[in-house]
Amino acid sequence: METAWQLPLLGGTHEHLPMRQYIKAAETVDHLLLHYPFAASFWQRLGIQMEPDAAACNLHLPKPKNLPAAHFDTFALLCCWHLWKRRNGIVFRQESLNLPQFLQNCKLDARAWSCRLPRQDMGVSDHWCNALSLAM
């Protein structure tokens, strides 16, 4: 998916790179979810060190110590879903969420997603919300 060309047309900006450099980079799923500077900052704030060769098609994130192993894959998907939604908001609706706002949105959905976990695991979302709060 190479749609970075749309950002200047829609008045979008890139937080860390001059637009000329950003346009040269292919907007792949790996780039958007794992390596894009905003995404990299997000994962780092959560204590997840992204490997340079990490790929979204084989998403095995290193679990930080403050998050339980139970349903960690669900938490990772929730985070990826929000990164994707943020990108669409920037490109199609000229939205601009900063990192604390983004983390707050993730936290709200983490709380909502808890009802989909098995009853005995519903407390896992408390750990998710705590990690997202600490990252703000």
C-alpha positions in Angstrom: 0.0 0.0 0.0 1.8 3.1 -1.2 -0.4 6.1 -0.3 2.0 8.4 1.4 1.5 10.7 -1.6 -1.9 11.6 -0.2 -0.7 13.3 2.9 0.5 16.5 1.3 -2.6 16.7 -0.9 -4.8 16.5 2.3 -2.6 18.8 4.3 -1.2 15.9 6.4 2.2 16.0 8.1 4.7 13.6 9.4 5.8 14.1 12.9 9.5 13.3 12.6 10.6 13.4 9.0 10.5 16.2 6.4 7.7 15.4 4.0 10.2 14.8 1.1 11.8 11.9 3.1 8.5 10.5 4.1 7.1 10.3 0.6 10.1 8.3 -0.5 9.2 5.5 2.0 6.7 2.9 0.9 3.7 2.9 3.2 3.7 -0.8 4.0 1.8 -2.6 6.8 5.1 -3.2 8.5 6.0 0.5 8.3 2.6 1.7 9.5 2.1 -0.7 12.4 5.7 -1.3 13.6 8.3 1.1 12.2 6.6 4.4 11.5 8.1 6.9 14.0 4.7 7.4 15.8 4.2 3.6 16.0 7.8 3.0 17.2 7.3 5.6 19.9 4.0 4.0 20.9 5.5 0.5 21.2 8.6 1.9 23.1 6.4 3.8 25.6 4.7 0.4 26.3 8.1 -1.2 26.9 8.1 -3.2 23.7 11.3 -3.0 21.8 10.6 -3.5 18.2 13.3 -5.4 16.2 14.3 -3.7 12.9 13.2 -6.8 10.9 9.9 -7.2 12.8 7.1 -8.0 10.3 3.3 -7.6 10.9 2.6 -10.9 9.1 4.5 -12.7 11.8 3.6 -10.5 14.8 5.3 -12.0 17.8 6.0 -8.9 20.0 8.3 -9.2 23.0 5.9 -9.1 26.0 6.9 -6.5 28.6 7.1 -7.7 32.1 4.2 -5.6 33.3 1.7 -7.3 31.0 0.3 -10.8 31.6 0.9 -13.5 29.0 -2.8 -14.3 28.9 -4.3 -12.7 25.9 -1.2 -10.6 25.0 -1.9 -11.4 21.4 -5.3 -9.7 21.8 -3.7 -6.6 23.3 -1.2 -6.5 20.4 -4.1 -6.6 17.9 -6.0 -3.9 19.8 -2.9 -1.7 19.5 -2.4 -2.5 15.8 -6.1 -1.7 15.1 -5.7 1.7 16.8 -2.5 2.5 14.8 -4.4 1.6 11.6 -7.4 3.8 12.6 -5.0 6.7 13.4 -3.4 6.5 10.0 -6.8 6.5 8.3 -7.9 9.4 10.4 -4.8 11.4 9.3 -5.2 10.5 5.6 -8.9 10.6 5.1 -10.3 13.0 7.8 -7.3 15.3 8.5 -7.3 14.2 12.2 -4.3 14.6 14.4 -4.1 12.5 17.6 -1.0 13.0 19.7 0.5 10.1 21.6 -1.3 10.8 24.9 -4.7 11.1 23.1 -3.9 7.9 21.2 -3.0 6.0 24.4 -6.3 7.2 26.0 -8.3 5.9 23.0 -6.5 2.6 23.3 -7.3 2.5 27.0 -11.0 3.1 26.4 -11.1 0.2 23.9 -9.1 -2.0 26.1 -11.7 -1.6 28.8 -14.5 -2.3 26.3 -12.7 -5.4 24.9 -12.5 -6.9 28.4 -16.1 -8.1 28.2 -15.1 -10.3 25.2 -12.5 -12.2 27.3 -13.3 -15.4 29.2 -14.9 -14.5 32.6 -11.9 -15.7 34.6 -9.5 -13.5 32.5 -11.5 -10.3 32.5 -9.0 -8.7 35.0 -6.3 -8.9 32.2 -7.7 -5.7 30.8 -6.9 -3.9 34.1 -3.2 -4.6 33.3 -3.7 -3.4 29.8 -5.3 -0.2 31.0 -2.6 0.3 33.6 0.2 -0.1 31.1 -1.5 2.4 28.7 -2.0 4.9 31.6 1.6 4.6 32.6 2.7 5.3 29.0 0.8 8.6 28.8 
